[in-house]
Amino acid sequence: MAGATCTASTSYTGYHCHYTYDGNMATQWASNGQGNAGLITITLPGPRFMTSIVVYTRCLHSDQTSSIQAEFDNGETFEIVSVH
């Protein structure tokens, strides 16, 4: 996503938030010990037409993500309940 920026509540060393949208399945973002409380915000450079949002999560035995809430700048939110 050219021009996109991100911020994260925390990042584990070497697991930066921009890895969430770099197109490389070998890279990833990870919080620094926050588990499911970790937060990432991706800002796009302008309006975009989206037909889907795909989220992959790492399999952690003690802390598994089962849903994610997406929030848009117009205040609309929706929950992604099928996390891969």
mmCIF file of the N, C-alpha and C atoms, coordinates in Angstrom:
data_MODEL
# 
_entry.id   MODEL 
# 
loop_
_atom_site.group_PDB 
_atom_site.id 
_atom_site.type_symbol 
_atom_site.label_atom_id 
_atom_site.label_alt_id 
_atom_site.label_comp_id 
_atom_site.label_asym_id 
_atom_site.label_entity_id 
_atom_site.label_seq_id 
_atom_site.pdbx_PDB_ins_code 
_atom_site.Cartn_x 
_atom_site.Cartn_y 
_atom_site.Cartn_z 
_atom_site.occupancy 
_atom_site.B_iso_or_equiv 
_atom_site.pdbx_formal_charge 
_atom_site.auth_seq_id 
_atom_site.auth_comp_id 
_atom_site.auth_asym_id 
_atom_site.auth_atom_id 
_atom_site.pdbx_PDB_model_num 
ATOM 1   N N  . MET A 1 1  ? 0.842   -1.173  0.000  1.00 0.00 ? 1  MET A N  1 
ATOM 2   C CA . MET A 1 1  ? 0.000   0.000   0.000  1.00 0.00 ? 1  MET A CA 1 
ATOM 3   C C  . MET A 1 1  ? 0.887   1.236   0.000  1.00 0.00 ? 1  MET A C  1 
ATOM 4   N N  . ALA A 1 2  ? 1.170   1.710   -1.158 1.00 0.00 ? 2  ALA A N  1 
ATOM 5   C CA . ALA A 1 2  ? 2.041   2.874   -1.296 1.00 0.00 ? 2  ALA A CA 1 
ATOM 6   C C  . ALA A 1 2  ? 1.476   4.073   -0.558 1.00 0.00 ? 2  ALA A C  1 
ATOM 7   N N  . GLY A 1 3  ? 2.310   4.711   0.231  1.00 0.00 ? 3  GLY A N  1 
ATOM 8   C CA . GLY A 1 3  ? 1.921   5.915   0.942  1.00 0.00 ? 3  GLY A CA 1 
ATOM 9   C C  . GLY A 1 3  ? 1.253   5.671   2.287  1.00 0.00 ? 3  GLY A C  1 
ATOM 10  N N  . ALA A 1 4  ? 0.962   4.433   2.635  1.00 0.00 ? 4  ALA A N  1 
ATOM 11  C CA . ALA A 1 4  ? 0.334   4.133   3.926  1.00 0.00 ? 4  ALA A CA 1 
ATOM 12  C C  . ALA A 1 4  ? 1.347   4.336   5.050  1.00 0.00 ? 4  ALA A C  1 
ATOM 13  N N  . THR A 1 5  ? 0.842   4.687   6.230  1.00 0.00 ? 5  THR A N  1 
ATOM 14  C CA . THR A 1 5  ? 1.671   4.808   7.427  1.00 0.00 ? 5  THR A CA 1 
ATOM 15  C C  . THR A 1 5  ? 0.988   4.029   8.548  1.00 0.00 ? 5  THR A C  1 
ATOM 16  N N  . CYS A 1 6  ? 1.736   3.743   9.603  1.00 0.00 ? 6  CYS A N  1 
ATOM 17  C CA . CYS A 1 6  ? 1.144   3.013   10.717 1.00 0.00 ? 6  CYS A CA 1 
ATOM 18  C C  . CYS A 1 6  ? 1.731   3.481   12.035 1.00 0.00 ? 6  CYS A C  1 
ATOM 19  N N  . THR A 1 7  ? 0.971   3.237   13.082 1.00 0.00 ? 7  THR A N  1 
ATOM 20  C CA . THR A 1 7  ? 1.437   3.406   14.452 1.00 0.00 ? 7  THR A CA 1 
ATOM 21  C C  . THR A 1 7  ? 0.993   2.165   15.209 1.00 0.00 ? 7  THR A C  1 
ATOM 22  N N  . ALA A 1 8  ? 1.731   1.817   16.236 1.00 0.00 ? 8  ALA A N  1 
ATOM 23  C CA . ALA A 1 8  ? 1.387   0.655   17.050 1.00 0.00 ? 8  ALA A CA 1 
ATOM 24  C C  . ALA A 1 8  ? 1.510   1.022   18.520 1.00 0.00 ? 8  ALA A C  1 
ATOM 25  N N  . SER A 1 9  ? 0.699   0.364   19.347 1.00 0.00 ? 9  SER A N  1 
ATOM 26  C CA . SER A 1 9  ? 0.773   0.604   20.787 1.00 0.00 ? 9  SER A CA 1 
ATOM 27  C C  . SER A 1 9  ? 2.167   0.270   21.304 1.00 0.00 ? 9  SER A C  1 
ATOM 28  N N  . THR A 1 10 ? 2.746   -0.815  20.818 1.00 0.00 ? 10 THR A N  1 
ATOM 29  C CA . THR A 1 10 ? 4.136   -1.196  21.059 1.00 0.00 ? 10 THR A CA 1 
ATOM 30  C C  . THR A 1 10 ? 4.567   -2.084  19.902 1.00 0.00 ? 10 THR A C  1 
ATOM 31  N N  . SER A 1 11 ? 5.837   -2.279  19.751 1.00 0.00 ? 11 SER A N  1 
ATOM 32  C CA . SER A 1 11 ? 6.356   -3.220  18.756 1.00 0.00 ? 11 SER A CA 1 
ATOM 33  C C  . SER A 1 11 ? 7.517   -3.986  19.358 1.00 0.00 ? 11 SER A C  1 
ATOM 34  N N  . TYR A 1 12 ? 7.470   -5.298  19.212 1.00 0.00 ? 12 TYR A N  1 
ATOM 35  C CA . TYR A 1 12 ? 8.581   -6.136  19.621 1.00 0.00 ? 12 TYR A CA 1 
ATOM 36  C C  . TYR A 1 12 ? 9.739   -5.856  18.666 1.00 0.00 ? 12 TYR A C  1 
ATOM 37  N N  . THR A 1 13 ? 10.963  -5.883  19.148 1.00 0.00 ? 13 THR A N  1 
ATOM 38  C CA . THR A 1 13 ? 12.136  -5.584  18.337 1.00 0.00 ? 13 THR A CA 1 
ATOM 39  C C  . THR A 1 13 ? 12.144  -6.407  17.049 1.00 0.00 ? 13 THR A C  1 
ATOM 40  N N  . GLY A 1 14 ? 12.207  -5.721  15.907 1.00 0.00 ? 14 GLY A N  1 
ATOM 41  C CA . GLY A 1 14 ? 12.260  -6.382  14.612 1.00 0.00 ? 14 GLY A CA 1 
ATOM 42  C C  . GLY A 1 14 ? 10.908  -6.729  14.015 1.00 0.00 ? 14 GLY A C  1 
ATOM 43  N N  . TYR A 1 15 ? 9.810   -6.397  14.689 1.00 0.00 ? 15 TYR A N  1 
ATOM 44  C CA . TYR A 1 15 ? 8.457   -6.723  14.221 1.00 0.00 ? 15 TYR A CA 1 
ATOM 45  C C  . TYR A 1 15 ? 7.638   -5.432  14.092 1.00 0.00 ? 15 TYR A C  1 
ATOM 46  N N  . HIS A 1 16 ? 8.022   -4.587  13.161 1.00 0.00 ? 16 HIS A N  1 
ATOM 47  C CA . HIS A 1 16 ? 7.435   -3.258  13.004 1.00 0.00 ? 16 HIS A CA 1 
ATOM 48  C C  . HIS A 1 16 ? 6.042   -3.308  12.378 1.00 0.00 ? 16 HIS A C  1 
ATOM 49  N N  . CYS A 1 17 ? 5.220   -2.305  12.676 1.00 0.00 ? 17 CYS A N  1 
ATOM 50  C CA . CYS A 1 17 ? 3.834   -2.317  12.207 1.00 0.00 ? 17 CYS A CA 1 
ATOM 51  C C  . CYS A 1 17 ? 3.718   -2.249  10.683 1.00 0.00 ? 17 CYS A C  1 
ATOM 52  N N  . HIS A 1 18 ? 4.664   -1.648  9.992  1.00 0.00 ? 18 HIS A N  1 
ATOM 53  C CA . HIS A 1 18 ? 4.543   -1.584  8.527  1.00 0.00 ? 18 HIS A CA 1 
ATOM 54  C C  . HIS A 1 18 ? 4.664   -2.960  7.870  1.00 0.00 ? 18 HIS A C  1 
ATOM 55  N N  . TYR A 1 19 ? 5.113   -3.953  8.637  1.00 0.00 ? 19 TYR A N  1 
ATOM 56  C CA . TYR A 1 19 ? 5.151   -5.322  8.101  1.00 0.00 ? 19 TYR A CA 1 
ATOM 57  C C  . TYR A 1 19 ? 3.753   -5.904  7.909  1.00 0.00 ? 19 TYR A C  1 
ATOM 58  N N  . THR A 1 20 ? 2.737   -5.292  8.501  1.00 0.00 ? 20 THR A N  1 
ATOM 59  C CA . THR A 1 20 ? 1.365   -5.815  8.347  1.00 0.00 ? 20 THR A CA 1 
ATOM 60  C C  . THR A 1 20 ? 0.832   -5.613  6.940  1.00 0.00 ? 20 THR A C  1 
ATOM 61  N N  . TYR A 1 21 ? 1.414   -4.719  6.175  1.00 0.00 ? 21 TYR A N  1 
ATOM 62  C CA . TYR A 1 21 ? 0.911   -4.449  4.826  1.00 0.00 ? 21 TYR A CA 1 
ATOM 63  C C  . TYR A 1 21 ? 2.022   -4.374  3.781  1.00 0.00 ? 21 TYR A C  1 
ATOM 64  N N  . ASP A 1 22 ? 3.154   -5.038  4.038  1.00 0.00 ? 22 ASP A N  1 
ATOM 65  C CA . ASP A 1 22 ? 4.257   -4.988  3.079  1.00 0.00 ? 22 ASP A CA 1 
ATOM 66  C C  . ASP A 1 22 ? 4.157   -6.053  1.986  1.00 0.00 ? 22 ASP A C  1 
ATOM 67  N N  . GLY A 1 23 ? 3.138   -6.927  2.065  1.00 0.00 ? 23 GLY A N  1 
ATOM 68  C CA . GLY A 1 23 ? 2.954   -7.946  1.038  1.00 0.00 ? 23 GLY A CA 1 
ATOM 69  C C  . GLY A 1 23 ? 3.833   -9.168  1.205  1.00 0.00 ? 23 GLY A C  1 
ATOM 70  N N  . ASN A 1 24 ? 4.619   -9.203  2.268  1.00 0.00 ? 24 ASN A N  1 
ATOM 71  C CA . ASN A 1 24 ? 5.545   -10.314 2.499  1.00 0.00 ? 24 ASN A CA 1 
ATOM 72  C C  . ASN A 1 24 ? 5.015   -11.170 3.653  1.00 0.00 ? 24 ASN A C  1 
ATOM 73  N N  . MET A 1 25 ? 4.573   -12.385 3.353  1.00 0.00 ? 25 MET A N  1 
ATOM 74  C CA . MET A 1 25 ? 4.027   -13.258 4.394  1.00 0.00 ? 25 MET A CA 1 
ATOM 75  C C  . MET A 1 25 ? 5.092   -13.725 5.390  1.00 0.00 ? 25 MET A C  1 
ATOM 76  N N  . ALA A 1 26 ? 6.361   -13.476 5.111  1.00 0.00 ? 26 ALA A N  1 
ATOM 77  C CA . ALA A 1 26 ? 7.428   -13.875 6.024  1.00 0.00 ? 26 ALA A CA 1 
ATOM 78  C C  . ALA A 1 26 ? 7.695   -12.816 7.095  1.00 0.00 ? 26 ALA A C  1 
ATOM 79  N N  . THR A 1 27 ? 7.088   -11.630 6.964  1.00 0.00 ? 27 THR A N  1 
ATOM 80  C CA . THR A 1 27 ? 7.269   -10.577 7.963  1.00 0.00 ? 27 THR A CA 1 
ATOM 81  C C  . THR A 1 27 ? 5.954   -10.374 8.701  1.00 0.00 ? 27 THR A C  1 
ATOM 82  N N  . GLN A 1 28 ? 6.033   -9.794  9.889  1.00 0.00 ? 28 GLN A N  1 
ATOM 83  C CA . GLN A 1 28 ? 4.836   -9.583  10.694 1.00 0.00 ? 28 GLN A CA 1 
ATOM 84  C C  . GLN A 1 28 ? 5.076   -8.535  11.763 1.00 0.00 ? 28 GLN A C  1 
ATOM 85  N N  . TRP A 1 29 ? 3.975   -7.997  12.295 1.00 0.00 ? 29 TRP A N  1 
ATOM 86  C CA . TRP A 1 29 ? 4.034   -7.104  13.439 1.00 0.00 ? 29 TRP A CA 1 
ATOM 87  C C  . TRP A 1 29 ? 3.752   -7.916  14.686 1.00 0.00 ? 29 TRP A C  1 
ATOM 88  N N  . ALA A 1 30 ? 4.404   -7.579  15.778 1.00 0.00 ? 30 ALA A N  1 
ATOM 89  C CA . ALA A 1 30 ? 4.114   -8.173  17.079 1.00 0.00 ? 30 ALA A CA 1 
ATOM 90  C C  . ALA A 1 30 ? 4.249   -7.087  18.139 1.00 0.00 ? 30 ALA A C  1 
ATOM 91  N N  . SER A 1 31 ? 3.302   -7.065  19.061 1.00 0.00 ? 31 SER A N  1 
ATOM 92  C CA . SER A 1 31 ? 3.410   -6.119  20.170 1.00 0.00 ? 31 SER A CA 1 
ATOM 93  C C  . SER A 1 31 ? 4.505   -6.600  21.115 1.00 0.00 ? 31 SER A C  1 
ATOM 94  N N  . ASN A 1 32 ? 4.889   -5.738  22.003 1.00 0.00 ? 32 ASN A N  1 
ATOM 95  C CA . ASN A 1 32 ? 5.920   -6.083  22.976 1.00 0.00 ? 32 ASN A CA 1 
ATOM 96  C C  . ASN A 1 32 ? 5.242   -6.550  24.263 1.00 0.00 ? 32 ASN A C  1 
ATOM 97  N N  . GLY A 1 33 ? 4.691   -7.768  24.222 1.00 0.00 ? 33 GLY A N  1 
ATOM 98  C CA . GLY A 1 33 ? 4.095   -8.363  25.409 1.00 0.00 ? 33 GLY A CA 1 
ATOM 99  C C  . GLY A 1 33 ? 2.655   -7.985  25.688 1.00 0.00 ? 33 GLY A C  1 
ATOM 100 N N  . GLN A 1 34 ? 1.981   -7.315  24.772 1.00 0.00 ? 34 GLN A N  1 
ATOM 101 C CA . GLN A 1 34 ? 0.600   -6.898  25.021 1.00 0.00 ? 34 GLN A CA 1 
ATOM 102 C C  . GLN A 1 34 ? -0.435  -7.955  24.663 1.00 0.00 ? 34 GLN A C  1 
ATOM 103 N N  . GLY A 1 35 ? -0.044  -8.989  23.942 1.00 0.00 ? 35 GLY A N  1 
ATOM 104 C CA . GLY A 1 35 ? -1.019  -10.010 23.556 1.00 0.00 ? 35 GLY A CA 1 
ATOM 105 C C  . GLY A 1 35 ? -2.168  -9.411  22.770 1.00 0.00 ? 35 GLY A C  1 
ATOM 106 N N  . ASN A 1 36 ? -3.390  -9.813  23.092 1.00 0.00 ? 36 ASN A N  1 
ATOM 107 C CA . ASN A 1 36 ? -4.567  -9.316  22.378 1.00 0.00 ? 36 ASN A CA 1 
ATOM 108 C C  . ASN A 1 36 ? -4.887  -7.856  22.654 1.00 0.00 ? 36 ASN A C  1 
ATOM 109 N N  . ALA A 1 37 ? -4.224  -7.226  23.619 1.00 0.00 ? 37 ALA A N  1 
ATOM 110 C CA . ALA A 1 37 ? -4.454  -5.808  23.899 1.00 0.00 ? 37 ALA A CA 1 
ATOM 111 C C  . ALA A 1 37 ? -3.643  -4.910  22.970 1.00 0.00 ? 37 ALA A C  1 
ATOM 112 N N  . GLY A 1 38 ? -2.765  -5.497  22.148 1.00 0.00 ? 38 GLY A N  1 
ATOM 113 C CA . GLY A 1 38 ? -1.971  -4.711  21.209 1.00 0.00 ? 38 GLY A CA 1 
ATOM 114 C C  . GLY A 1 38 ? -2.868  -4.019  20.196 1.00 0.00 ? 38 GLY A C  1 
ATOM 115 N N  . LEU A 1 39 ? -2.471  -2.825  19.782 1.00 0.00 ? 39 LEU A N  1 
ATOM 116 C CA . LEU A 1 39 ? -3.275  -2.018  18.870 1.00 0.00 ? 39 LEU A CA 1 
ATOM 117 C C  . LEU A 1 39 ? -2.408  -1.501  17.732 1.00 0.00 ? 39 LEU A C  1 
ATOM 118 N N  . ILE A 1 40 ? -2.927  -1.571  16.530 1.00 0.00 ? 40 ILE A N  1 
ATOM 119 C CA . ILE A 1 40 ? -2.238  -1.020  15.368 1.00 0.00 ? 40 ILE A CA 1 
ATOM 120 C C  . ILE A 1 40 ? -3.218  -0.141  14.598 1.00 0.00 ? 40 ILE A C  1 
ATOM 121 N N  . THR A 1 41 ? -2.719  0.990   14.108 1.00 0.00 ? 41 THR A N  1 
ATOM 122 C CA . THR A 1 41 ? -3.510  1.894   13.292 1.00 0.00 ? 41 THR A CA 1 
ATOM 123 C C  . THR A 1 41 ? -2.792  2.079   11.963 1.00 0.00 ? 41 THR A C  1 
ATOM 124 N N  . ILE A 1 42 ? -3.480  1.789   10.867 1.00 0.00 ? 42 ILE A N  1 
ATOM 125 C CA . ILE A 1 42 ? -2.930  1.982   9.529  1.00 0.00 ? 42 ILE A CA 1 
ATOM 126 C C  . ILE A 1 42 ? -3.673  3.152   8.894  1.00 0.00 ? 42 ILE A C  1 
ATOM 127 N N  . THR A 1 43 ? -2.930  4.139   8.438  1.00 0.00 ? 43 THR A N  1 
ATOM 128 C CA . THR A 1 43 ? -3.515  5.318   7.802  1.00 0.00 ? 43 THR A CA 1 
ATOM 129 C C  . THR A 1 43 ? -3.188  5.286   6.320  1.00 0.00 ? 43 THR A C  1 
ATOM 130 N N  . LEU A 1 44 ? -4.228  5.307   5.505  1.00 0.00 ? 44 LEU A N  1 
ATOM 131 C CA . LEU A 1 44 ? -4.047  5.323   4.054  1.00 0.00 ? 44 LEU A CA 1 
ATOM 132 C C  . LEU A 1 44 ? -3.906  6.757   3.582  1.00 0.00 ? 44 LEU A C  1 
ATOM 133 N N  . PRO A 1 45 ? -3.217  6.998   2.452  1.00 0.00 ? 45 PRO A N  1 
ATOM 134 C CA . PRO A 1 45 ? -2.949  8.358   2.003  1.00 0.00 ? 45 PRO A CA 1 
ATOM 135 C C  . PRO A 1 45 ? -4.179  9.083   1.457  1.00 0.00 ? 45 PRO A C  1 
ATOM 136 N N  . GLY A 1 46 ? -5.283  8.408   1.307  1.00 0.00 ? 46 GLY A N  1 
ATOM 137 C CA . GLY A 1 46 ? -6.509  9.029   0.794  1.00 0.00 ? 46 GLY A CA 1 
ATOM 138 C C  . GLY A 1 46 ? -7.605  7.985   0.714  1.00 0.00 ? 46 GLY A C  1 
ATOM 139 N N  . PRO A 1 47 ? -8.746  8.364   0.191  1.00 0.00 ? 47 PRO A N  1 
ATOM 140 C CA . PRO A 1 47 ? -9.859  7.410   0.079  1.00 0.00 ? 47 PRO A CA 1 
ATOM 141 C C  . PRO A 1 47 ? -9.473  6.194   -0.767 1.00 0.00 ? 47 PRO A C  1 
ATOM 142 N N  . ARG A 1 48 ? -9.943  5.043   -0.349 1.00 0.00 ? 48 ARG A N  1 
ATOM 143 C CA . ARG A 1 48 ? -9.699  3.794   -1.065 1.00 0.00 ? 48 ARG A CA 1 
ATOM 144 C C  . ARG A 1 48 ? -10.994 3.003   -1.136 1.00 0.00 ? 48 ARG A C  1 
ATOM 145 N N  . PHE A 1 49 ? -11.226 2.333   -2.256 1.00 0.00 ? 49 PHE A N  1 
ATOM 146 C CA . PHE A 1 49 ? -12.345 1.416   -2.402 1.00 0.00 ? 49 PHE A CA 1 
ATOM 147 C C  . PHE A 1 49 ? -11.852 0.040   -2.004 1.00 0.00 ? 49 PHE A C  1 
ATOM 148 N N  . MET A 1 50 ? -12.485 -0.568  -1.018 1.00 0.00 ? 50 MET A N  1 
ATOM 149 C CA . MET A 1 50 ? -12.069 -1.887  -0.538 1.00 0.00 ? 50 MET A CA 1 
ATOM 150 C C  . MET A 1 50 ? -13.224 -2.856  -0.693 1.00 0.00 ? 50 MET A C  1 
ATOM 151 N N  . THR A 1 51 ? -12.889 -4.030  -1.161 1.00 0.00 ? 51 THR A N  1 
ATOM 152 C CA . THR A 1 51 ? -13.892 -5.085  -1.231 1.00 0.00 ? 51 THR A CA 1 
ATOM 153 C C  . THR A 1 51 ? -13.670 -6.128  -0.146 1.00 0.00 ? 51 THR A C  1 
ATOM 154 N N  . SER A 1 52 ? -12.486 -6.119  0.459  1.00 0.00 ? 52 SER A N  1 
ATOM 155 C CA . SER A 1 52 ? -12.222 -7.055  1.551  1.00 0.00 ? 52 SER A CA 1 
ATOM 156 C C  . SER A 1 52 ? -11.025 -6.583  2.366  1.00 0.00 ? 52 SER A C  1 
ATOM 157 N N  . ILE A 1 53 ? -10.978 -7.074  3.589  1.00 0.00 ? 53 ILE A N  1 
ATOM 158 C CA . ILE A 1 53 ? -9.828  -6.898  4.474  1.00 0.00 ? 53 ILE A CA 1 
ATOM 159 C C  . ILE A 1 53 ? -9.492  -8.291  4.982  1.00 0.00 ? 53 ILE A C  1 
ATOM 160 N N  . VAL A 1 54 ? -8.262  -8.724  4.783  1.00 0.00 ? 54 VAL A N  1 
ATOM 161 C CA . VAL A 1 54 ? -7.848  -10.057 5.210  1.00 0.00 ? 54 VAL A CA 1 
ATOM 162 C C  . VAL A 1 54 ? -6.854  -9.899  6.354  1.00 0.00 ? 54 VAL A C  1 
ATOM 163 N N  . VAL A 1 55 ? -7.103  -10.634 7.433  1.00 0.00 ? 55 VAL A N  1 
ATOM 164 C CA . VAL A 1 55 ? -6.251  -10.567 8.613  1.00 0.00 ? 55 VAL A CA 1 
ATOM 165 C C  . VAL A 1 55 ? -5.747  -11.968 8.933  1.00 0.00 ? 55 VAL A C  1 
ATOM 166 N N  . TYR A 1 56 ? -4.442  -12.090 9.111  1.00 0.00 ? 56 TYR A N  1 
ATOM 167 C CA . TYR A 1 56 ? -3.835  -13.335 9.553  1.00 0.00 ? 56 TYR A CA 1 
ATOM 168 C C  . TYR A 1 56 ? -3.261  -13.103 10.938 1.00 0.00 ? 56 TYR A C  1 
ATOM 169 N N  . THR A 1 57 ? -3.396  -14.069 11.813 1.00 0.00 ? 57 THR A N  1 
ATOM 170 C CA . THR A 1 57 ? -2.859  -13.945 13.161 1.00 0.00 ? 57 THR A CA 1 
ATOM 171 C C  . THR A 1 57 ? -1.948  -15.135 13.453 1.00 0.00 ? 57 THR A C  1 
ATOM 172 N N  . ARG A 1 58 ? -0.967  -14.892 14.267 1.00 0.00 ? 58 ARG A N  1 
ATOM 173 C CA . ARG A 1 58 ? -0.095  -15.994 14.682 1.00 0.00 ? 58 ARG A CA 1 
ATOM 174 C C  . ARG A 1 58 ? -0.845  -16.873 15.671 1.00 0.00 ? 58 ARG A C  1 
ATOM 175 N N  . CYS A 1 59 ? -0.550  -18.129 15.675 1.00 0.00 ? 59 CYS A N  1 
ATOM 176 C CA . CYS A 1 59 ? -1.177  -19.074 16.602 1.00 0.00 ? 59 CYS A CA 1 
ATOM 177 C C  . CYS A 1 59 ? -0.373  -19.088 17.895 1.00 0.00 ? 59 CYS A C  1 
ATOM 178 N N  . LEU A 1 60 ? -0.943  -18.489 18.914 1.00 0.00 ? 60 LEU A N  1 
ATOM 179 C CA . LEU A 1 60 ? -0.326  -18.492 20.234 1.00 0.00 ? 60 LEU A CA 1 
ATOM 180 C C  . LEU A 1 60 ? -1.245  -19.271 21.166 1.00 0.00 ? 60 LEU A C  1 
ATOM 181 N N  . HIS A 1 61 ? -0.719  -20.241 21.839 1.00 0.00 ? 61 HIS A N  1 
ATOM 182 C CA . HIS A 1 61 ? -1.557  -21.107 22.671 1.00 0.00 ? 61 HIS A CA 1 
ATOM 183 C C  . HIS A 1 61 ? -2.219  -20.354 23.814 1.00 0.00 ? 61 HIS A C  1 
ATOM 184 N N  . SER A 1 62 ? -1.560  -19.361 24.375 1.00 0.00 ? 62 SER A N  1 
ATOM 185 C CA . SER A 1 62 ? -2.108  -18.672 25.540 1.00 0.00 ? 62 SER A CA 1 
ATOM 186 C C  . SER A 1 62 ? -2.907  -17.430 25.189 1.00 0.00 ? 62 SER A C  1 
ATOM 187 N N  . ASP A 1 63 ? -2.838  -16.955 23.961 1.00 0.00 ? 63 ASP A N  1 
ATOM 188 C CA . ASP A 1 63 ? -3.442  -15.664 23.624 1.00 0.00 ? 63 ASP A CA 1 
ATOM 189 C C  . ASP A 1 63 ? -3.821  -15.650 22.156 1.00 0.00 ? 63 ASP A C  1 
ATOM 190 N N  . GLN A 1 64 ? -4.966  -16.196 21.791 1.00 0.00 ? 64 GLN A N  1 
ATOM 191 C CA . GLN A 1 64 ? -5.363  -16.328 20.397 1.00 0.00 ? 64 GLN A CA 1 
ATOM 192 C C  . GLN A 1 64 ? -6.380  -15.258 20.016 1.00 0.00 ? 64 GLN A C  1 
ATOM 193 N N  . THR A 1 65 ? -6.118  -14.518 18.961 1.00 0.00 ? 65 THR A N  1 
ATOM 194 C CA . THR A 1 65 ? -7.049  -13.515 18.461 1.00 0.00 ? 65 THR A CA 1 
ATOM 195 C C  . THR A 1 65 ? -8.193  -14.211 17.742 1.00 0.00 ? 65 THR A C  1 
ATOM 196 N N  . SER A 1 66 ? -9.419  -13.861 18.094 1.00 0.00 ? 66 SER A N  1 
ATOM 197 C CA . SER A 1 66 ? -10.577 -14.475 17.445 1.00 0.00 ? 66 SER A CA 1 
ATOM 198 C C  . SER A 1 66 ? -11.390 -13.476 16.641 1.00 0.00 ? 66 SER A C  1 
ATOM 199 N N  . SER A 1 67 ? -11.215 -12.177 16.905 1.00 0.00 ? 67 SER A N  1 
ATOM 200 C CA . SER A 1 67 ? -11.896 -11.154 16.117 1.00 0.00 ? 67 SER A CA 1 
ATOM 201 C C  . SER A 1 67 ? -11.116 -9.849  16.221 1.00 0.00 ? 67 SER A C  1 
ATOM 202 N N  . ILE A 1 68 ? -11.374 -8.977  15.253 1.00 0.00 ? 68 ILE A N  1 
ATOM 203 C CA . ILE A 1 68 ? -10.695 -7.683  15.192 1.00 0.00 ? 68 ILE A CA 1 
ATOM 204 C C  . ILE A 1 68 ? -11.719 -6.634  14.820 1.00 0.00 ? 68 ILE A C  1 
ATOM 205 N N  . GLN A 1 69 ? -11.623 -5.467  15.419 1.00 0.00 ? 69 GLN A N  1 
ATOM 206 C CA . GLN A 1 69 ? -12.530 -4.382  15.077 1.00 0.00 ? 69 GLN A CA 1 
ATOM 207 C C  . GLN A 1 69 ? -11.816 -3.396  14.170 1.00 0.00 ? 69 GLN A C  1 
ATOM 208 N N  . ALA A 1 70 ? -12.439 -3.090  13.034 1.00 0.00 ? 70 ALA A N  1 
ATOM 209 C CA . ALA A 1 70 ? -11.914 -2.078  12.117 1.00 0.00 ? 70 ALA A CA 1 
ATOM 210 C C  . ALA A 1 70 ? -12.724 -0.793  12.310 1.00 0.00 ? 70 ALA A C  1 
ATOM 211 N N  . GLU A 1 71 ? -12.031 0.334   12.381 1.00 0.00 ? 71 GLU A N  1 
ATOM 212 C CA . GLU A 1 71 ? -12.686 1.627   12.559 1.00 0.00 ? 71 GLU A CA 1 
ATOM 213 C C  . GLU A 1 71 ? -12.218 2.570   11.460 1.00 0.00 ? 71 GLU A C  1 
ATOM 214 N N  . PHE A 1 72 ? -13.150 3.290   10.878 1.00 0.00 ? 72 PHE A N  1 
ATOM 215 C CA . PHE A 1 72 ? -12.846 4.198   9.784  1.00 0.00 ? 72 PHE A CA 1 
ATOM 216 C C  . PHE A 1 72 ? -12.951 5.639   10.243 1.00 0.00 ? 72 PHE A C  1 
ATOM 217 N N  . ASP A 1 73 ? -12.321 6.564   9.508  1.00 0.00 ? 73 ASP A N  1 
ATOM 218 C CA . ASP A 1 73 ? -12.270 7.949   9.949  1.00 0.00 ? 73 ASP A CA 1 
ATOM 219 C C  . ASP A 1 73 ? -13.633 8.630   9.968  1.00 0.00 ? 73 ASP A C  1 
ATOM 220 N N  . ASN A 1 74 ? -14.637 8.029   9.348  1.00 0.00 ? 74 ASN A N  1 
ATOM 221 C CA . ASN A 1 74 ? -15.982 8.598   9.418  1.00 0.00 ? 74 ASN A CA 1 
ATOM 222 C C  . ASN A 1 74 ? -16.746 8.087   10.639 1.00 0.00 ? 74 ASN A C  1 
ATOM 223 N N  . GLY A 1 75 ? -16.074 7.297   11.479 1.00 0.00 ? 75 GLY A N  1 
ATOM 224 C CA . GLY A 1 75 ? -16.678 6.795   12.700 1.00 0.00 ? 75 GLY A CA 1 
ATOM 225 C C  . GLY A 1 75 ? -17.315 5.423   12.572 1.00 0.00 ? 75 GLY A C  1 
ATOM 226 N N  . GLU A 1 76 ? -17.464 4.914   11.362 1.00 0.00 ? 76 GLU A N  1 
ATOM 227 C CA . GLU A 1 76 ? -18.044 3.589   11.180 1.00 0.00 ? 76 GLU A CA 1 
ATOM 228 C C  . GLU A 1 76 ? -17.072 2.526   11.676 1.00 0.00 ? 76 GLU A C  1 
ATOM 229 N N  . THR A 1 77 ? -17.617 1.469   12.257 1.00 0.00 ? 77 THR A N  1 
ATOM 230 C CA . THR A 1 77 ? -16.807 0.341   12.712 1.00 0.00 ? 77 THR A CA 1 
ATOM 231 C C  . THR A 1 77 ? -17.460 -0.957  12.252 1.00 0.00 ? 77 THR A C  1 
ATOM 232 N N  . PHE A 1 78 ? -16.664 -1.976  12.128 1.00 0.00 ? 78 PHE A N  1 
ATOM 233 C CA . PHE A 1 78 ? -17.204 -3.318  11.929 1.00 0.00 ? 78 PHE A CA 1 
ATOM 234 C C  . PHE A 1 78 ? -16.230 -4.322  12.483 1.00 0.00 ? 78 PHE A C  1 
ATOM 235 N N  . GLU A 1 79 ? -16.747 -5.482  12.818 1.00 0.00 ? 79 GLU A N  1 
ATOM 236 C CA . GLU A 1 79 ? -15.934 -6.517  13.421 1.00 0.00 ? 79 GLU A CA 1 
ATOM 237 C C  . GLU A 1 79 ? -15.585 -7.584  12.394 1.00 0.00 ? 79 GLU A C  1 
ATOM 238 N N  . ILE A 1 80 ? -14.304 -7.923  12.327 1.00 0.00 ? 80 ILE A N  1 
ATOM 239 C CA . ILE A 1 80 ? -13.829 -9.013  11.470 1.00 0.00 ? 80 ILE A CA 1 
ATOM 240 C C  . ILE A 1 80 ? -13.804 -10.248 12.360 1.00 0.00 ? 80 ILE A C  1 
ATOM 241 N N  . VAL A 1 81 ? -14.680 -11.219 12.076 1.00 0.00 ? 81 VAL A N  1 
ATOM 242 C CA . VAL A 1 81 ? -14.805 -12.362 12.964 1.00 0.00 ? 81 VAL A CA 1 
ATOM 243 C C  . VAL A 1 81 ? -14.168 -13.625 12.427 1.00 0.00 ? 81 VAL A C  1 
ATOM 244 N N  . SER A 1 82 ? -13.762 -13.629 11.187 1.00 0.00 ? 82 SER A N  1 
ATOM 245 C CA . SER A 1 82 ? -13.108 -14.807 10.611 1.00 0.00 ? 82 SER A CA 1 
ATOM 246 C C  . SER A 1 82 ? -11.634 -14.489 10.430 1.00 0.00 ? 82 SER A C  1 
ATOM 247 N N  . VAL A 1 83 ? -10.858 -14.713 11.485 1.00 0.00 ? 83 VAL A N  1 
ATOM 248 C CA . VAL A 1 83 ? -9.432  -14.406 11.472 1.00 0.00 ? 83 VAL A CA 1 
ATOM 249 C C  . VAL A 1 83 ? -8.681  -15.670 11.094 1.00 0.00 ? 83 VAL A C  1 
ATOM 250 N N  . HIS A 1 84 ? -7.752  -15.561 10.132 1.00 0.00 ? 84 HIS A N  1 
ATOM 251 C CA . HIS A 1 84 ? -6.980  -16.726 9.648  1.00 0.00 ? 84 HIS A CA 1 
ATOM 252 C C  . HIS A 1 84 ? -5.733  -16.919 10.478 1.00 0.00 ? 84 HIS A C  1 
# 
